Amino acid sequence: MGTSVLSLRIDHELLQRLRHHAARRGMSVQDYVVRTLIRDDFDERFQTAVEETERFYGSSDSEDEDQVRPSAGIR
């Protein structure tokens, strides 16, 4: 897998907050931002998979207590 460069122009206050968050974790701002983007991308892909699973198996409108929706507990 190759890499590419992404250049951003962001607000000074946001950059300061990112620096603070990264420093608390002992990371560079770049590593912190990349990790955050990866986590967000995973969350979106996981949510999409859950929604597709629910569509495939149908909506769980029934009151069957033995069944739990795949998205139970996901925000």
C-alpha positions as CSV (number, residue, x, y, z in Angstrom):
1,M,0.0,0.0,0.0
2,G,1.5,3.3,-1.1
3,T,1.2,6.6,0.7
4,S,0.1,10.1,-0.5
5,V,0.5,13.6,0.9
6,L,-2.5,15.5,2.2
7,S,-2.0,19.2,3.0
8,L,-4.5,21.0,5.2
9,R,-5.2,24.6,6.2
10,I,-6.8,24.6,9.7
11,D,-7.7,27.1,12.3
12,H,-5.0,27.9,14.8
13,E,-7.2,27.0,17.8
14,L,-8.0,23.6,16.3
15,L,-4.3,23.0,15.7
16,Q,-3.5,23.8,19.3
17,R,-6.2,21.4,20.5
18,L,-4.8,18.7,18.2
19,R,-1.3,19.3,19.5
20,H,-2.6,19.0,23.1
21,H,-4.5,15.7,22.3
22,A,-1.4,14.3,20.5
23,A,1.0,15.3,23.3
24,R,-1.2,13.6,25.9
25,R,-0.8,10.4,24.0
26,G,2.9,10.9,23.2
27,M,2.2,11.2,19.5
28,S,3.0,13.7,16.7
29,V,0.0,15.7,15.4
30,Q,0.3,13.9,12.1
31,D,0.1,10.4,13.8
32,Y,-2.8,11.6,16.0
33,V,-4.8,12.9,13.0
34,V,-4.1,9.8,10.9
35,R,-5.1,7.5,13.8
36,T,-8.3,9.5,14.3
37,L,-9.2,9.3,10.6
38,I,-8.5,5.6,10.6
39,R,-10.8,5.1,13.6
40,D,-13.5,7.2,12.1
41,D,-13.3,5.3,8.8
42,F,-13.5,2.0,10.6
43,D,-16.6,3.2,12.6
44,E,-18.3,4.2,9.3
45,R,-17.5,0.9,7.6
46,F,-18.7,-1.0,10.7
47,Q,-21.9,0.9,10.9
48,T,-22.5,0.3,7.1
49,A,-21.9,-3.4,7.6
50,V,-24.4,-3.5,10.5
51,E,-27.0,-1.6,8.5
52,E,-26.6,-4.0,5.6
53,T,-26.9,-7.0,7.9
54,E,-30.1,-5.6,9.3
55,R,-31.5,-5.1,5.8
56,F,-30.5,-8.6,4.8
57,Y,-32.1,-10.2,7.9
58,G,-34.9,-7.8,8.0
59,S,-36.0,-5.4,10.7
60,S,-36.4,-6.8,14.1
61,D,-39.8,-5.3,14.9
62,S,-40.8,-8.5,16.6
63,E,-40.7,-8.6,20.4
64,D,-38.6,-11.9,20.5
65,E,-36.5,-11.4,23.6
66,D,-34.0,-14.1,22.4
67,Q,-33.1,-11.9,19.4
68,V,-30.8,-8.8,19.6
69,R,-30.5,-6.3,16.8
70,P,-27.0,-6.3,15.3
71,S,-26.8,-2.5,16.0
72,A,-27.7,-2.9,19.7
73,G,-25.3,-0.7,21.7
74,I,-23.9,1.1,18.7
75,R,-24.2,4.8,18.7
